């Protein structure tokens, strides 16, 4: 009797475990983050490919002159990029200003 009950419980646990994705995030992301609309741009990487500098912003590979949402990729350097729109300009750096300031203090 106990063996039958235990085996039934084990089989039901295995079937539930197989339907759950262990890599699925615990929390759902907001719908705005999933669509990429009106998301603040985050500079993730600057890639040197020959003479040209490409950048990765929010997972999208761009080069100078490309657009990201409402922003135009105006300038690309090895340390930062400048995005511009009709309303404003944004400077995105690979390193935070805290790191930059600590380097200035060391000199």
DSSP file (Angstrom, degrees, kcal/mol; ACC not computed):
  #  RESIDUE AA STRUCTURE BP1 BP2  ACC     N-H-->O    O-->H-N    N-H-->O    O-->H-N    TCO  KAPPA ALPHA  PHI   PSI    X-CA   Y-CA   Z-CA
    1    1 A X     >        0   0    0      0, 0.0     4,-2.1     0, 0.0     5,-0.2   0.000 360.0 360.0 360.0 -48.0    0.0    0.0    0.0
    2    2 A X  H  >  +     0   0    0      1,-0.2     4,-2.7     2,-0.2     5,-0.2   0.875 360.0  53.7 -67.4 -36.0    2.7    2.4    1.0
    3    3 A X  H  > S+     0   0    0      2,-0.2     4,-2.5     1,-0.2    -1,-0.2   0.898 109.4  48.2 -64.7 -40.2    4.8    1.5   -2.0
    4    4 A X  H  > S+     0   0    0      2,-0.2     4,-2.2     1,-0.2    -2,-0.2   0.919 113.6  46.3 -66.1 -43.9    1.9    2.2   -4.4
    5    5 A X  H  X S+     0   0    0     -4,-2.1     4,-2.2     2,-0.2    -2,-0.2   0.901 113.9  48.7 -65.2 -42.0    1.2    5.6   -2.7
    6    6 A X  H  X S+     0   0    0     -4,-2.7     4,-2.4     2,-0.2    -2,-0.2   0.909 111.9  48.2 -65.3 -43.1    4.9    6.5   -2.8
    7    7 A X  H  X S+     0   0    0     -4,-2.5     4,-2.4     2,-0.2    -2,-0.2   0.888 111.5  50.7 -66.7 -37.5    5.3    5.6   -6.4
    8    8 A X  H  X S+     0   0    0     -4,-2.2     4,-2.1     2,-0.2    -2,-0.2   0.910 111.7  47.6 -64.1 -42.4    2.2    7.6   -7.4
    9    9 A X  H  X S+     0   0    0     -4,-2.2     4,-2.0     2,-0.2    -2,-0.2   0.895 112.0  50.2 -64.4 -41.0    3.5   10.6   -5.5
   10   10 A X  H  X S+     0   0    0     -4,-2.4     4,-2.2     2,-0.2    -2,-0.2   0.902 110.1  49.6 -65.2 -42.4    6.9   10.3   -7.1
   11   11 A X  H  X S+     0   0    0     -4,-2.4     4,-2.0     1,-0.2    -2,-0.2   0.910 111.3  48.6 -64.6 -42.2    5.4   10.0  -10.6
   12   12 A X  H  X S+     0   0    0     -4,-2.1     4,-1.8     1,-0.2    -1,-0.2   0.878 110.8  51.3 -67.2 -36.2    3.2   13.1  -10.1
   13   13 A X  H  X S+     0   0    0     -4,-2.0     4,-2.3     2,-0.2    -2,-0.2   0.901 109.2  50.4 -65.4 -40.8    6.2   15.1   -8.8
   14   14 A X  H  X S+     0   0    0     -4,-2.2     4,-1.8     1,-0.2    -2,-0.2   0.896 109.3  50.8 -65.0 -40.6    8.3   14.2  -11.8
   15   15 A X  H  X S+     0   0    0     -4,-2.0     4,-0.9     1,-0.2    -1,-0.2   0.883 111.9  47.1 -67.2 -36.5    5.5   15.3  -14.2
   16   16 A X  H >X S+     0   0    0     -4,-1.8     4,-0.7     1,-0.2     3,-0.5   0.901 110.6  52.7 -68.5 -40.5    5.2   18.6  -12.4
   17   17 A X  H >< S+     0   0    0     -4,-2.3     3,-0.5     1,-0.2    -2,-0.2   0.830 105.5  54.9 -65.0 -32.3    9.0   19.1  -12.4
   18   18 A X  H 3< S+     0   0    0     -4,-1.8    -1,-0.2     1,-0.2    -2,-0.2   0.767 104.4  53.4 -73.8 -24.9    9.1   18.5  -16.2
   19   19 A X  H << S+     0   0    0     -4,-0.9     2,-0.5    -3,-0.5    -1,-0.2   0.621  94.3  82.7 -85.0 -12.4    6.6   21.2  -17.0
   20   20 A X  S << S-     0   0    0     -4,-0.7     2,-0.6    -3,-0.5     3,-0.0  -0.822  75.9-138.6 -97.2 125.9    8.5   23.9  -15.0
   21   21 A X    >   -     0   0    0     -2,-0.5     3,-1.2     1,-0.1    -3,-0.1  -0.730   7.4-157.6 -81.7 116.3   11.4   25.6  -16.8
   22   22 A X  T 3  S+     0   0    0     -2,-0.6    -1,-0.1     1,-0.2    -2,-0.0   0.691  91.0  53.3 -70.3 -16.3   14.3   26.0  -14.4
   23   23 A X  T 3  S+     0   0    0      2,-0.1    -1,-0.2    -3,-0.0     2,-0.2   0.491  80.7 114.3 -94.9  -3.8   15.8   28.9  -16.4
   24   24 A X  S <  S-     0   0    0     -3,-1.2    -4,-0.0     1,-0.1     0, 0.0  -0.471  75.7-109.0 -68.9 133.3   12.6   31.0  -16.4
   25   25 A X        -     0   0    0     -2,-0.2    -1,-0.1     1,-0.1    -2,-0.1  -0.282  18.1-131.1 -60.6 148.3   12.9   34.2  -14.5
   26   26 A X  S    S+     0   0    0     -3,-0.1     2,-0.4     2,-0.0    -1,-0.1   0.860  90.2  46.2 -69.8 -35.3   11.0   34.4  -11.3
   27   27 A X  S    S-     0   0    0      0, 0.0     2,-0.2     0, 0.0    -2,-0.1  -0.856  85.6-120.2-111.5 143.6    9.4   37.8  -12.0
   28   28 A X        -     0   0    0     -2,-0.4     2,-0.2     1,-0.1     3,-0.1  -0.561  30.1-122.5 -75.7 143.4    7.8   38.9  -15.3
   29   29 A X        -     0   0    0     -2,-0.2    -1,-0.1     1,-0.1     2,-0.0  -0.523  33.8 -94.2 -81.4 154.8    9.4   41.9  -16.9
   30   30 A X    >>  -     0   0    0     -2,-0.2     4,-1.3     1,-0.1     3,-0.9  -0.372  33.8-117.7 -64.8 148.4    7.3   45.0  -17.6
   31   31 A X  H 3> S+     0   0    0      1,-0.3     4,-1.6     2,-0.2     5,-0.2   0.800 112.6  60.6 -62.2 -29.3    5.9   45.0  -21.1
   32   32 A X  H 3>>S+     0   0    0      1,-0.2     4,-1.2     2,-0.2     5,-0.6   0.842 103.3  50.9 -66.5 -33.0    7.8   48.2  -22.0
   33   33 A X  H <45S+     0   0    0     -3,-0.9    -1,-0.2     1,-0.2    -2,-0.2   0.846 108.8  51.4 -72.2 -33.3   11.1   46.4  -21.4
   34   34 A X  H  <5S+     0   0    0     -4,-1.3    -2,-0.2     1,-0.2    -1,-0.2   0.858 112.5  43.8 -73.1 -34.9   10.2   43.5  -23.6
   35   35 A X  H  <5S-     0   0    0     -4,-1.6    -1,-0.2     2,-0.1    -2,-0.2   0.716  99.8-132.1 -84.8 -20.4    9.2   45.6  -26.6
   36   36 A X  T ><5 +     0   0    0     -4,-1.2     3,-0.6     1,-0.3     2,-0.4   0.588  57.5 140.9  81.0   9.3   12.2   47.9  -26.4
   37   37 A X  T 3 <S-     0   0    0     -5,-0.6    -1,-0.3     1,-0.2    -2,-0.1  -0.736  73.1  -4.1 -90.4 133.0   10.0   51.0  -26.7
   38   38 A X  T 3  S+     0   0    0     -2,-0.4     2,-0.4     1,-0.2    -1,-0.2   0.834  90.9 151.0  56.9  37.3   10.9   54.1  -24.5
   39   39 A X    <   -     0   0    0     -3,-0.6    -1,-0.2    -7,-0.1     2,-0.2  -0.842  53.6-111.2 -98.1 135.0   13.7   52.2  -22.8
   40   40 A X        -     0   0    0     -2,-0.4     2,-0.1     1,-0.1    18,-0.0  -0.466  41.3-110.5 -64.8 131.3   16.6   54.3  -21.5
   41   41 A X        -     0   0    0     -2,-0.2     2,-0.5    27,-0.1    -1,-0.1  -0.399  31.2-164.1 -69.5 137.1   19.7   53.4  -23.6
   42   42 A X        -     0   0    0     -2,-0.1    16,-2.1    50,-0.1     2,-0.6  -0.984  16.1-136.4-123.0 121.2   22.4   51.5  -21.9
   43   43 A X  E     +A   57   0A   0     -2,-0.5    14,-0.2    14,-0.2     3,-0.1  -0.662  29.7 169.3 -77.2 118.9   25.9   51.3  -23.5
   44   44 A X  E     -     0   0A   0     12,-3.2     2,-0.3    -2,-0.6    13,-0.2   0.753  57.7  -5.2-102.6 -30.8   27.0   47.7  -23.2
   45   45 A X  E     -A   56   0A   0     11,-1.3    11,-2.6     2,-0.0     2,-0.5  -0.990  45.3-144.9-162.7 151.3   30.1   47.6  -25.4
   46   46 A X  E     -A   55   0A   0     -2,-0.3     2,-0.5     9,-0.2     9,-0.3  -0.995  26.3-160.3-120.5 123.0   32.3   49.4  -27.9
   47   47 A X  E     -A   54   0A   0      7,-3.7     7,-3.1    -2,-0.5     2,-0.7  -0.901   9.7-148.3-112.3 124.8   33.7   47.2  -30.6
   48   48 A X  E     +A   53   0A   0     -2,-0.5     2,-0.5     5,-0.2     5,-0.2  -0.822  21.0 173.5 -88.7 117.2   36.7   48.1  -32.7
   49   49 A X  E >   -A   52   0A   0      3,-2.9     3,-1.6    -2,-0.7     2,-0.4  -0.831  63.5 -60.7-126.1  93.5   36.3   46.5  -36.2
   50   50 A X  T 3  S-     0   0    0     -2,-0.5    -1,-0.0     1,-0.3     0, 0.0  -0.576 116.3 -19.6  69.5-125.9   39.1   47.7  -38.4
   51   51 A X  T 3  S+     0   0    0     -2,-0.4     2,-0.3    -3,-0.1    -1,-0.3   0.616 123.9  85.0 -86.2 -15.1   38.9   51.5  -38.6
   52   52 A X  E <   -A   49   0A   0     -3,-1.6    -3,-2.9    11,-0.0     2,-0.5  -0.665  66.5-144.9 -97.0 144.2   35.2   51.6  -37.6
   53   53 A X  E     -A   48   0A   0     -2,-0.3    11,-0.6    -5,-0.2     2,-0.3  -0.931  18.1-172.5-104.3 122.6   33.9   51.7  -34.0
   54   54 A X  E     -AB  47  63A   0     -7,-3.1    -7,-3.7    -2,-0.5     2,-0.3  -0.799   6.5-154.5-107.6 156.1   30.6   49.8  -33.5
   55   55 A X  E     -AB  46  62A   0      7,-2.9     7,-3.2    -2,-0.3     2,-0.6  -0.920  12.6-140.1-129.5 155.6   28.6   49.9  -30.3
   56   56 A X  E     +AB  45  61A   0    -11,-2.6   -12,-3.2    -2,-0.3   -11,-1.3  -0.969  23.7 178.2-115.4 115.4   26.1   47.7  -28.5
   57   57 A X  E >  S-AB  43  60A   0      3,-2.3     3,-1.9    -2,-0.6   -14,-0.2  -0.977  73.8 -19.1-119.9 120.1   23.3   49.6  -26.9
   58   58 A X  T 3  S-     0   0    0    -16,-2.1    -1,-0.2    -2,-0.5   -15,-0.1   0.860 129.4 -51.5  50.1  40.8   20.6   47.5  -25.2
   59   59 A X  T 3  S+     0   0    0    -17,-0.2     2,-0.5     1,-0.2    -1,-0.3   0.488 113.5 118.0  81.8   3.3   21.7   44.5  -27.1
   60   60 A X  E <   -B   57   0A   0     -3,-1.9    -3,-2.3     2,-0.0     2,-0.5  -0.910  61.7-133.5-109.7 127.2   21.5   46.1  -30.6
   61   61 A X  E     +B   56   0A   0     -2,-0.5     2,-0.3    -5,-0.2    -5,-0.2  -0.665  36.9 169.5 -80.3 124.4   24.7   46.5  -32.7
   62   62 A X  E     -B   55   0A   0     -7,-3.2    -7,-2.9    -2,-0.5     2,-0.3  -0.886  22.5-156.0-133.0 160.8   25.0   50.1  -34.1
   63   63 A X  E >   -B   54   0A   0     -2,-0.3     3,-2.4    -9,-0.2    10,-0.2  -0.875  48.5 -66.7-129.5 166.8   27.5   52.3  -35.9
   64   64 A X  T 3  S+     0   0    0    -11,-0.6    10,-0.2    -2,-0.3     3,-0.1  -0.280 123.2  29.1 -56.2 133.0   27.8   56.1  -36.1
   65   65 A X  T 3  S+     0   0    0      8,-2.8    -1,-0.3     1,-0.4     9,-0.1   0.129  93.8 117.9 100.9 -18.8   24.8   57.5  -37.9
   66   66 A X    <   -     0   0    0     -3,-2.4     7,-3.2     7,-0.1    -1,-0.4  -0.243  59.7-124.9 -73.4 168.1   22.4   54.8  -36.9
   67   67 A X  E     -C   72   0B   0      5,-0.2     2,-0.4    -3,-0.1     5,-0.2  -0.902  15.4-165.8-116.9 147.9   19.3   55.4  -34.9
   68   68 A X  E >   -C   71   0B   0      3,-2.7     3,-2.8    -2,-0.4     2,-0.1  -0.967  68.3 -50.9-131.1 114.4   18.2   53.8  -31.6
   69   69 A X  T 3  S-     0   0    0     -2,-0.4   -32,-0.1     1,-0.3   -33,-0.0  -0.402 125.2 -20.3  51.0-121.3   14.5   54.5  -30.8
   70   70 A X  T 3  S+     0   0    0     -2,-0.1     2,-0.3    -3,-0.1    -1,-0.3   0.432 121.2  97.6 -92.7   1.8   14.2   58.3  -31.1
   71   71 A X  E <   -C   68   0B   0     -3,-2.8    -3,-2.7    14,-0.1     2,-0.5  -0.663  62.2-144.9 -97.9 147.2   18.0   58.9  -30.8
   72   72 A X  E     -CD  67  84B   0     12,-3.3    12,-2.3    -2,-0.3     2,-1.3  -0.926  23.0-125.5-105.3 128.5   20.6   59.4  -33.5
   73   73 A X  E     + D   0  83B   0     -7,-3.2    -8,-2.8    -2,-0.5    10,-0.2  -0.618  40.8 169.4 -77.3  97.3   24.0   58.0  -32.8
   74   74 A X  E     +     0   0B   0      8,-1.9     2,-0.4    -2,-1.3    -1,-0.2   0.893  55.6  13.1 -82.6 -44.0   26.0   61.2  -33.3
   75   75 A X  E     - D   0  82B   0      7,-1.5     7,-2.4   -11,-0.0     2,-0.4  -0.998  55.7-167.8-142.3 140.0   29.5   60.4  -32.1
   76   76 A X  E     + D   0  81B   0     -2,-0.4     2,-0.2     5,-0.2     5,-0.2  -0.993  14.5 165.9-129.0 125.4   31.4   57.2  -31.1
   77   77 A X        -     0   0    0      3,-2.8    -2,-0.0    -2,-0.4     5,-0.0  -0.712  52.6 -98.4-122.6 179.4   34.7   57.2  -29.3
   78   78 A X  S    S+     0   0    0     -2,-0.2   -32,-0.1     1,-0.2     3,-0.1   0.606 122.3  32.8 -75.5  -9.6   36.6   54.3  -27.6
   79   79 A X  S    S+     0   0    0      1,-0.3    15,-2.0    15,-0.1    16,-0.4   0.662 125.4   2.3-116.2 -26.7   35.2   55.5  -24.2
   80   80 A X  E     - E   0  93B   0     13,-0.2    -3,-2.8    14,-0.1     2,-0.3  -0.953  53.2-138.9-155.1 168.9   31.8   56.9  -24.8
   81   81 A X  E     -DE  76  92B   0     11,-2.4    11,-2.5    -2,-0.3     2,-0.5  -0.940  13.7-140.1-131.2 156.9   29.0   57.6  -27.3
   82   82 A X  E     -DE  75  91B   0     -7,-2.4    -8,-1.9    -2,-0.3    -7,-1.5  -0.982  15.1-169.4-120.7 123.0   26.7   60.6  -27.8
   83   83 A X  E     -DE  73  90B   0      7,-3.1     7,-3.4    -2,-0.5     2,-0.4  -0.887   8.6-168.2-106.4 140.1   23.1   60.1  -28.7
   84   84 A X  E     +DE  72  89B   0    -12,-2.3   -12,-3.3    -2,-0.4     2,-0.2  -0.972  12.2 170.6-132.2 147.2   21.0   63.0  -29.8
   85   85 A X        -     0   0    0      3,-2.7   -14,-0.1    -2,-0.4   -15,-0.0  -0.751  54.1 -87.4-133.6-175.7   17.3   63.6  -30.3
   86   86 A X  S    S+     0   0    0    -16,-0.3     3,-0.1    -2,-0.2   -15,-0.1   0.830 126.6  38.9 -65.0 -30.6   15.2   66.7  -31.0
   87   87 A X  S    S-     0   0    0      1,-0.2     2,-0.3     0, 0.0    -1,-0.2   0.836 123.5 -12.7 -90.5 -36.2   14.9   67.3  -27.2
   88   88 A X        -     0   0    0      2,-0.0    -3,-2.7     0, 0.0     2,-0.4  -0.960  52.0-115.9-159.3 170.4   18.3   66.4  -25.8
   89   89 A X  E     -E   84   0B   0     -2,-0.3     2,-0.4    -5,-0.2    -5,-0.2  -0.936  24.8-160.6-115.4 142.8   21.7   64.9  -26.1
   90   90 A X  E     -E   83   0B   0     -7,-3.4    -7,-3.1    -2,-0.4     2,-0.6  -0.988   6.2-155.2-126.2 131.3   22.9   61.9  -24.0
   91   91 A X  E     -E   82   0B   0     -2,-0.4     2,-0.5    -9,-0.2    -9,-0.2  -0.931  13.1-166.5-104.0 119.4   26.5   60.9  -23.3
   92   92 A X  E     -E   81   0B   0    -11,-2.5   -11,-2.4    -2,-0.6     2,-0.3  -0.923   5.1-166.4-107.9 127.1   26.8   57.2  -22.5
   93   93 A X  E     -E   80   0B   0     -2,-0.5   -13,-0.2   -13,-0.2   -50,-0.2  -0.799  26.7-137.7-111.1 152.6   30.1   56.0  -21.0
   94   94 A X  S    S+     0   0    0    -15,-2.0     2,-0.4    -2,-0.3    -1,-0.1   0.848  94.6  45.8 -71.1 -34.2   31.4   52.5  -20.6
   95   95 A X  S    S-     0   0    0    -16,-0.4    -1,-0.1     1,-0.1    -2,-0.1  -0.854  91.8-111.8-114.5 146.1   32.7   53.3  -17.2
   96   96 A X     >  -     0   0    0     -2,-0.4     4,-1.8     1,-0.1     3,-0.4  -0.243  27.9-112.3 -70.9 162.4   30.8   55.2  -14.4
   97   97 A X  H  > S+     0   0    0      1,-0.2     4,-3.0     2,-0.2     5,-0.2   0.742 115.2  66.4 -67.1 -23.0   31.9   58.6  -13.3
   98   98 A X  H  > S+     0   0    0      2,-0.2     4,-2.1     1,-0.2    -1,-0.2   0.924 103.9  44.1 -63.3 -43.8   32.9   57.1   -9.9
   99   99 A X  H  > S+     0   0    0     -3,-0.4     4,-1.7     2,-0.2    -2,-0.2   0.923 114.2  50.2 -65.7 -43.7   35.7   55.2  -11.7
  100  100 A X  H  X S+     0   0    0     -4,-1.8     4,-1.7     1,-0.2    -2,-0.2   0.920 111.5  48.4 -60.1 -44.6   36.6   58.3  -13.7
  101  101 A X  H  X S+     0   0    0     -4,-3.0     4,-1.8     1,-0.2    -1,-0.2   0.866 108.1  53.8 -65.7 -36.8   36.8   60.4  -10.6
  102  102 A X  H  X S+     0   0    0     -4,-2.1     4,-1.3     1,-0.2    -1,-0.2   0.857 107.3  51.7 -67.6 -33.0   38.9   57.9   -8.7
  103  103 A X  H  X S+     0   0    0     -4,-1.7     4,-0.9     1,-0.2    -1,-0.2   0.885 107.8  52.3 -67.8 -38.3   41.4   57.9  -11.5
  104  104 A X  H  < S+     0   0    0     -4,-1.7     3,-0.4     1,-0.2    -2,-0.2   0.864 107.6  51.8 -65.8 -35.9   41.6   61.7  -11.4
  105  105 A X  H  < S+     0   0    0     -4,-1.8    -1,-0.2     1,-0.2    -2,-0.2   0.813 103.8  58.1 -69.7 -30.9   42.3   61.6   -7.6
  106  106 A X  H  <        0   0    0     -4,-1.3    -1,-0.2     1,-0.2    -2,-0.2   0.754 360.0 360.0 -70.7 -24.3   45.1   59.2   -8.1
  107  107 A X     <        0   0    0     -4,-0.9    -1,-0.2    -3,-0.4    -2,-0.2   0.468 360.0 360.0 -77.6 360.0   47.0   61.5  -10.4
